[in-house]
Amino acid sequence: MFDLLLKNLRVEDPVNAVSGMYDIAIDNGKIAAIQKDLSPVGAKKILSFDGVLAIPGIIDLHVHVCGNFGNQTAFSMLARSGVCTALNMAGPTTDLLSHIHEACGLNLASLEDATPGRSLAHEAPSLKESRMFLSEAMEMGAIGVKILGGHYPLTPEGSVHIIHAAREEGGYAAWHAGTTKYGSNIEGLHELCDLVGNEFVHVAHINSYCRGQIRHELQEVIEAQQLLEEHPSLVSESYIAASNGTSFLLNKEGQLASKNTGVTLNILGYENSATGLGHALMDGKAFVFVQQGDETVRLTGQEAYRLWSDAGTNIAGGFDVNPPMPRIALAAARRKNGTFTVDCLATDGGSIPRNVLVSQGLGLVSSGILSMEDYIRKTSWNPSRCLCLKNKGHLGIGADADLSILDFHRQCALATIVGGQVCMIHGYVCGTGGTLITTERARKHMKSLGLSCQYVDFSNGHLPFDAER
Ligand SMILES: [Zn+2]
C-alpha cells in the first residue's frame, strides 16, 4: 500500500548510488521504495512517466519571495521551475508567514534582513542590539539573518556583530558582501573573509563579486576561489543567470536608494541618478519586473519607464550585468581535494524572473561542464547540508519525498513533488499549503499560528559535506 507510485523514471541519487530506471513508491510523505517494476496493486495514486529524469528535490539556497520583490508570483514560479525547497534571502519573515499557506506546497526557510532604517535602528549595531534583533527574528520564525552589504551596508564592526550574534543565538548567517567601507565586489569579499575568520557564514552569489569592477573578471574569479579555499568555514553559492535584481526606488532626496543600482548604472556607462536609470530603461539596458498571470516577467523601454514612474519609483528591476565567464568558472570550480569551491548553484530568483537551475543548469550538464552527479550535489545535496535538512538532498528509504522530475533534453521541469504532494505537473501549479523550515526558537509562535513546520538546528553550524575542506 502506497500513497503515490511513480512509474518508469530514470532515477539519479548519487548519495545512495542509485542510477537507472526505477519506480518510486511514496508513503506518508516519505520515500518508501525505489525498485524496478513495483506492483501498482494497492497504490492509491499512480503517475506514469516515459523514462524522464527524477532527482532529489532541488533546493534553491537563494531566492526572494517577500517584500519589495512580491510573493504572489514567487511560489508558482519556483514550483514551475522544479524547486521543492527555497531559502528566502531577505525577509521580511512576517510577510512570508502571512503568505505561506499560498506557497504551492513548497518548503521555505527565511532569513531576516539586517537593513538599517527598517529592521535595524542604524548601520552600526552593537553586539547587544544585534543579539536582540536575532533573538526576535528567530522567535518570529526566521532561521537567522542576511546582511545586505551591497544594497544597505552596515559598518564593518556592525556586520561582525550581526555575524557573532547569529552564532550566539544559534542562527544561520548570510552575507551579501560589502560594508560602509568596501563595496559589493572582490574587495568586499576580501574584507568579509578578513572579518569573519573561521566562522560559519553563507556568502551570497560569489559571481556578483567577479563582474570585473576592480580587476579583470577572471582574476577576480581566481581570487574568490583562493579566498573560499583559505576560509573553509564559509559556505557559498553562485548563480548562472545574466541578470541581477535590485530596487529602482528613489529616496526623499531623489537619489537611488540602493547602492547596488547606482554602481550597476556606472558599470553600464550611465550616471548614478534617476536620469541615468531613465536612460538605461529607454535604451533597453535596464528592465522592471511586472506581474503577468502567476509569473513575474521583465519589461524594458518606454513601457517600463512609464511603469516605474506610475509606481512612484517603488518597483524592482534589474540589468544584465553578470559576464558569462565568471558564472561558468564558479559553477565548475573545485578545491584541491576535488570538492566544489562554491558549494551550491542557486538563482537569486523566486519572484525575480531567473529561476534557471533547470533551464540553464542542465545546460552545464549537457555541455559537460558538470556531470549529472555534480549537478545534483550542487542543487540538492550540498544545499541540504547548509540548511541542516538531514532527510533531504537524497532519496534513501525514509527520506522526505521531494522530487524534481525533469526533461533533460528540453531542459525544463515536468513535475515538482514535495513531501509526496504533486505541486506542479506539466506547467500546471497545483500544490497547496506550505511548510516553514525554522528553528526550535520559533516553535511556540508557530504553534500559535498553526503553521506546518520542519525544525532544524544550527547550533553546530551546517551538516558535514562529503569531504573535509
Ligand atoms: Zn538576493
Residues whose N, C-alpha, C, O or C-beta is under 5 A from the ligand:
A	BS01	ZN	M89 D348
